[in-house]
Amino acid sequence: MGLRLLTRGLGIVAIAAMLGACAGSGFGLSQRNPDSLYGNYLAARHAGTVRDMDAAARYYAQALSEDPGNPVIVERAFLLSVTAGNVSEGLNLSSEIIERDPDNRTARLVRALSALKATDYDRAIGEIDAAAPGPFTALVGTLAKAWAMAGKQDAEQAYAALDSFQDRPAFDLFRILHGALIADYLGDAARARTGYVAAQGASGGASLRIIQAYGRFLERQDDTELAREVYNNYGRLAPDHPIIANALARLERGVAPPPLVKTPAEGLAEALYGLASALAQESGIDISILYTQLSLYLRPDFDVARTLLADLYERGDRLEDAIAAYGGIARTSPLYQNAQIQIAVDMDRLDRSKEAIARLRTLIRQYPDAVEPLTALGDILRGRKDYAAAASEYSKAIALIGEPNERFWTVYYARGMCYERLKLWPSAEKDLKLALELSGDHPLVLNYLGYSWIEQKIFLEEAMAMIRRAVELRPDDGYIVDSLGWAYFSIGDYENAVIHLERAVQLQPDDVTINDHLGDAFWRVGRKIEARFQWQHALELEPDEEQEIAIKEKLKNGLEDADVEMSADAGS
């Protein structure tokens, strides 16, 4: 977005890698206790490199205590404090930055947010006006000024600020939506309605926040039938979304909700969240985290933003941080159940499976009629190869579903996989066929059912056609391409097996089973040196104990004296 995150030409460097300046003369360390200072500085650099922003911020704070006036440390400590969610600490450091660099955009932004939060709207405007020109002042700064003017009840100047976006099509949705939100805040119902309708049209009806804002407005205007229509239209895009379900339940109770935005601070929080969401879709994870933290600073109960923050942490493989973010969502929130499920999923990814399972069992007791916690528990148990227990949880979920529903095809698919692993093939086949019907021939189901038939040497022609179709639908899925290659292998068509298994290895080079399969195919077509290379590579990828024994046997004796068994891993 062009923010000058670091002064003097450092520009926007990805926050995780922004600490690239060497610790030499350019760093300008003081000579007081240099070992401790260098140690903290280098530790901060390393923590930033691995995206542990909390640790990086702590180490910079320690380095700053050793060398209080160092401008590089001050700026980096400031930015990392804000990115880690410690905006108060960032505010403390902003004065030193402004003293040396009066138009620093990020420091001015943080100070403007602080002023807006304190309802000091003149000071907020002054901070924005003092920031250097650039994309920041064109979007975030303008939105901040518009909301500050709204806080001053100056509707004319608020709308005038937004009108500066007229020649910037990229900012159009921000202009339309925030014009509606400001009109709603100022009590101009006619202008708010017009704006919400325009925002809904500009977003194609796919923005949850616009739907919430418009729906809440309609509820307060006693236009409940149109509100219901607005919610239901979005519900068709995202069936059973908890926020929409909550809104529809509220409609039935006849309780009018407050506006989506009640204060200028909440309005700017909405803008920062919208910007963070847009950047996240473009893989701007680090900058998205910064904007999301600022949004939460303005509105700590902003559960949608907190969910985005957790999702961003998950994308960066910061699972402990994601768990903490999800943990900040209150039980009264419509997003609570989903947050608890995601906490369990992340715990399982951290090999804290007992905690994950216990959390889900608690959630199931809290929500005895909910399908999602049961399926999440089944997924974790299946991932841990406890297929019987997983199938039991899926069965409980299916009992709650009642009549088979296309929205829940994955539950039948998952239970079918469990039954197949438990060698209960008639039950597995029944579930997989139903999942295939409900999903409209989803490639995963096509692949699994077709592969299972080939493994049993039944319905071979139909099975091969199903797997080919799965590959057509997902040509870049290495596991499905592997299934096709291994299917050819199983029917003795080794030349075609090699073609597809080589492609599968290109797509998933680090998968043990796929490399092992390619080795087997190479051996069968007489490429024995290459076969041993693939088996050796598979061995280096840390196979499980059973795979390791089989691969070592093939490395020793080749395939003539080693059984080739069909892998049960059919791209699940």
N, C-alpha and C positions, 0 to 999 in steps of 0.2 A: 504493500500500500504506500510505499515511499516514505514511511516514517523514518526520521533520523533517530534511530534508537540509540546510537552512540555518536557522540560529537566528533568533529574534526575528521570527517570523511570516512568513518567506519561504516556508515549507512546501515541498511537492513541486512544483517548477517543472520542466518538461521540461529535462533537463540542457543540451540544445542551446540553449535560450532563457532560461536561468536568469539570465543576466547583464543583466537589464533595468534594474537600478537605474542612475540617471544618475551621471555622474562628477562631480557637483557637491558641494555642502556635505555631503550625506548620506553621501558616500563617505569623507570625513574624511582625505584625503591629507595627508601631511606636506609641508612646504615644501622638503625636501631634494631637490635636483635634480628639480623638479616636471615638467619637460619629459620626462625619461626615464621617470619614474613614470607620468605620464599616458599616454605612448606605449605602454608595456608593458601597462597596464591596458586601454586601448582595443584594442590588438592581441589581448589575451586574450579580450575580449568578442566581437570579430569572429570569432576562431577558434572560440569556442563556438557562435556563431550558425550557422556553416557545418559544425558537428559535427566539427571537427578538434580532438579532445580532447587529443591529444599536444601540439600547438602551444599550445593554451589553457593547459595545465598548465605548460608551459615559460615562457610569458609571465607567468603569475601568480607563478611562482617568482622570476622576475627582478624583478617589481614588489615582491614580498615582501622581496627583498634591499635594495630602496630604502626600504621602510617596514616594518621587521620586525614591529612590534606591531599592525599594522592588522587588526582583527578580521574585517572583510569579506573582505579578501584572504586571510587565513589560512584561513577556512572554504572559500572557493572554490578555493583552491589544494589544500586537503585533498581535497575531493570530486573534483576533476578528476584529481588524482594517482591516486586509487583507481580511477576510471573508466577511466583510461588504462592501468591494470594495474601502476602503480608503488605497490603497497600499502606498501612499506617507507617511502617518502617520506610517505605518508599517516599512517603510525604516528608519524613524527617530529613531524608537525603536530598530532596528536590531543591531546597534552598541553596545548597552548595553548588548544585549543577547550574541553577539559574544565575547565580552570582558570576560564574565564568562564561556561561553561554545563555544569555538572556532570552533567546527565542527558541530554546530547545523544545521541540514539539511534544515529546512524551512527558517530560517533566511538567510542562504547561497543562497538558491534558489531565494528568493526575491531580494537579492543584485545582483545575476547573471542576473536576468531578467532586472533589472535597467540598468546594464552595457550593456547588449545586445541591449536594446532599445536606448541607447546613442551611439551605434556602437563602444563601447569600448570592442572589442572582447577578447583581452588579459585579461582584468580584469574579464570578464565573465567566461573565462576558469579557472582563478585562484580561483574564488569563488566556482566553481563546484568541483575543485580538493581538496579544503579545507574541503568539507562536509564529514561527517562520511559515511563509506560504508553502503550499504543496498539497498533495492529495489528502493529507490528514485534515488540513483546515477546510478543504473543499467538501469533505463529507462529515467526518465526526465533529469537527469544529462547528460547522454550520448547523448540524442537528443539535449540538449542545447550546448554541446561541438561540435557536428557535425555541427550545424547551425553557431556557432561562427567561426569554421574553414572555413565554406563556406563564411562567411562574410570577412574573411581574404584572400579569393580566393585560399585557400589551398584545392583543390579537393581531393588530395590523403589522407590527414588526415581526411577530412570530411567523406569520404567513409570508411576509416579504423575504425572510431568511430562506424559507423553503423554496420560494420562487426562483432563487438563484440557481436551482438545479434544472431549470427549464431547458437549457441547452446541453444537458448532460444525460443522455438516455440511460446510461448505466446506473444512474442514481434515481431513476424515475419511480421505482417501487418504494424506495425510502421516502421520496417526496410525497407520494400519494398517501401511503399508510400513515406517516407521521402528521400529515395535514389532518387526516381523519381523527387520529388519537388526540391531537391538540384541540380540535374542535369539540370532541367529546369531553375532554378535560375542562374546557372553558364553557361548556353548557350550550353550545351551538348545535342542537340536534339535527337540524336540516343539513348543515354542512357536513356533519359527521356521517350522516346516512349516505350522502352522495359520495363522500370519500371512501367509506367502507365498501360500497358497491364497486367503485372504480378499482380499489385495491384487490378485491376478490377477482375481478376480471383480469387485472394485470398479472396476477399470480396463477391464473388458470384454475383457481379453486383448490390449489394444492398446498397452500401455506396454512399450517395448523394455527399459528398465532393470529393470522388475519381472520380465520374462521372463528376463533375464540373471541376476538375483539368485536367482530360484527355480531356474532350470536349473543354475546352479553349485552351489547347495545340494544338489540331487538327485544331481548327479555325485559330490559328496563323500560322500553317503550310500549310494553304490553303487546308486542307483535309476536306472540308466542308461536303461532303457526308457521310464520316465515322463519323464525329462529329454529324450529324443529326441522324445517326443510333444509336450512343451511347446514345444520349438524348432520342430518342424514345423508346429504350429498357427499360430505367429507367421509362419513362412515362407510360409504361404498368404496372409497379409495383405500381405507384402512379399517377393515372390519374389527369391531370390538376394541378400538383404541380407547384406553382407559380415560383419557380426558374427555373424549366425545361421549363415552358411556356415562361419565359423571355429569356432563352437561344435560344429557337427555333425562337422567334421573332427577336432576334439579328442576327441570321443566315440569316433570310430573308432580313434584312437590309444590310447585307454584311459588318458589322462593326466588326473588329477583337477585342476581349477583351484583357485586360492585363492578365498576369498569375494569377492564384489563389493566389500565394504567391510571393510577390515582394521584400521582405526584409527578412533577418534572423529573425528579431523580429516577423514578421508575420508567418514565418515558425514554430517557437517555440509556437506561439499562437495556430497554427493549432494542434500541438502535445498536448498541454494542453487541448484544446477543445475535441480532440479525446479521451483522457484519461478520461475527465469528462463525456463524453457521455457513455463510457464503464462502468464506475462506477455507473452512474445513473441507468443503466439497472439492476444492481445488488443491487439496493436499497441503494447505498452509497450516500445519498442525501447531507449530510453535507460536505463530502470531495469533492463531485462534485461541490458544490457551490464554495469552495475554489479555485479549479483549474479553474473554469469558470471565476471567478473574476480576476485571474492572466492572463488568456487568454485575457480578455477585457482590462486589463492594458496595455498589449503589443499592442493590436489592438482595439482601442475604437470603430471603425466602423464595428466590427465583428458581423453582425446582426444575423447570425445563432447561435453564442454563446450567444448573448443577449436573443434570443428566448429560448434557453436551460435554461438559468438562470431563466427566467420568469416561465418556466414549473416546474423547481425545487422548486421555491417559491410556486407555486400552490399546488404541492404535499405536501409541509409542511404547507399548509393552511395559507400562508403569502400573502394574496391576495393584500394588498396595495403595498407590495414590487413587486409583479408580475405586477401590473398595471404600476408602475414606470419603471420597466424593459422594458415592451412592449412599453411604451411611448418614450423610447430612440431610437426606430427604425424609421428612416427617411422616409418621404413620397416617396422618390426616390427609396427605397428598394422594391424588389419584395415581401418581407414579410410584407410590411406595412398594406395591407388590412387585412391579417390574424391577425396581431397584434392588429389592431383596433377592430376587432370582439372579440378577446380574452379579451381585456380591457372591452368591454361591458358585456361579460359573467361574468367576475369577479366582475364588478360593481353590476350586478344583484344579484350575490351570497352575496354581502354585503348589500342587500336591498337598493341599489341606482338605482332603476329601471328606474326612470325618466331620470337620466343621461345616463343610458345605452341605452335607447330607443332613446334619442336625438342624441347620438353619432352614432348609427346605421342609423338613418334617414339622418344624414350628409353624412355618408359613401355611402348610396344608391344614394344620389345626385351626389357624386363624381364618382361613378362607376355605371351608370344607366344600364349597360348590364351585371352586375355581379349577379349570383344567390345566392352566399353565404351570403351577408349581408341581403338579404330578408329572407332567411331561418333562419338566426340567430335571426332576429327580430321576426319572427313567433314563434320560440322556446321560446323566453322570454315572449311574450304575452300569449302563451299557458301555460307556467309555472305559470303565474299570473291569469290563468283561464279566460282570455279574448278571448274566443274561436272564436268568430265572427271576431275580428280584426286579430287574428292569421291566420285564414283560408284565409282572404283577402290577407295577405302577402304571404302565400304559393301559392295562385292562381297566384299572380304576378310572383313568381319564376317559376311556371310551364309554364306560358306563355313564359318566356324567354327560358326555356328548349326546348320547341317545341315538337318534336317527343319523346314519352316516352323512357327514357334511364335508363338502369340498374344502372348506377352510382348515379342516383337521386331517387332511390326507397324510401329513407327515407322521401322525401318531400311529396310523395303521402300518405305514412303511417301517417305522422304527420297531413296532412289535413284530412285524413280519421278519425283520432281520434277526431279532432275538430268537424267534421260534426256529429260524433256519440254523442258527448257531447251536441251538439245543437239539438239533436233528428231529424237530417236530415238523416235518415237511408239509403234510396236509394243511396244518394250521398256518404255516408260513406262507404257502402258496395262496391260500384264501385271502390273507391280509394284503399280500403284495398285489394280487389282482385287483382288489378293491382300491388300494392306493393308486394303482395305475389308472383306474377309471375315474376316481375323484380328482386326480391331479391333471387329467387331460394329457396323459402320456408324458409325464415328466422324465427327463433323461436319466435321473438317478434311479428311478423305479424301473424304467426300461432296461437299464444296465444290470441292475441287481437280479431281477427276475430272469432275464435272458441268460445271464452268467450262471445262475443257479440251475437252470434247465440244462445248460451245456455240461455243467459239472456232473449232473446225473445222467448225461447222455440221453436226454429225452427232448422231443420237440426241437431237434437241432436246427432245422431250416428256419422255423419261426424265431427261435432264440437268436440265431445269427442276424436275422433281419432286425430284431429289436436292438441289438447292440450296435449294429451299423447306424440305425436311426439315432441312438443316443450320441454316437460320435458326431453325426451330422449336426445335432443340436448343440453339442459342446465340443467342438473340435480342438480346443486348447485345454481340455481337462485331461491331465496325464493319467489319472486313475481310470477314466473311462476308456481312453485309447489303449491302455494296458489290458483292460478286459477284452477288447477286440483282438489284440495280438495274442493273448493267452487262449482265447476261444479258437483262433486258427490253429494254435499249437496243439490244442486238445483233440482236434479232429485230424491232425497229421499234416496240415498245410503249413509246413515250416517256413517256406519262402515268404508267404504273406505274414506269418507270425513275426519274422525278423523286421519286415518293413514297418509294421505298426509298433512293435516294441522299441525299435530305435527311436521312433517319434515320441513314444511315451517317456523314454529316458531323457530326451531333450527337454520335454515339458516338466518332468519331475526328476532332476538329476540326483537328488539326495534320498530317494526312496529305496529302501532295502529290497522290497519285493519286486519292484519293476526292474531293477538292475539284475536281480537273480533270474527273473524270467528271461531277460535278454540273453544272459549267459546260457541258459538252457536251449534257447532257440539257435544261438550261434553254434552250439555243439551239434545239434541235430542237422545243420546244413554243412557240417564239416569245418567250421571256422573255430577250431579248438583253442588256438592261442587266444583269440579274442574272447572266447567263452571263459577261459580261466581268468582273463583280465577283469571281466564283468563280475565274476563270482568273488574275486579278491576285493574289488571295489565295494561290492555289497557287504562283504565282511567288515570292511573299514567303516561302514555306516552304522555300526553298533546294532546288529540284529538282536532279536530276543533269543533266549537260550535254545529253543527248538529250531529256529532258523539257522543259528550259528552251527549247530551240530550237522544239519543237512548240507549247508554250504561247504563246510570243511570236508565232508565225505565226498562231495563232488569235486572239490579241488584235488583230493587224493586219488580218486578212482574214475572221475568223469561220470557220464550218465549211464554207461553200460552196467555199472555195479551199484548205481544209486537210484532209488525210486524218485520219480518226478511226481510230486503231488500237487493237485490243483490248490492254488491259494484260495482261502475263504474270504480274502479281502477284495470285495468286488466294488471298490470305489465308494464305500459307505462313509 
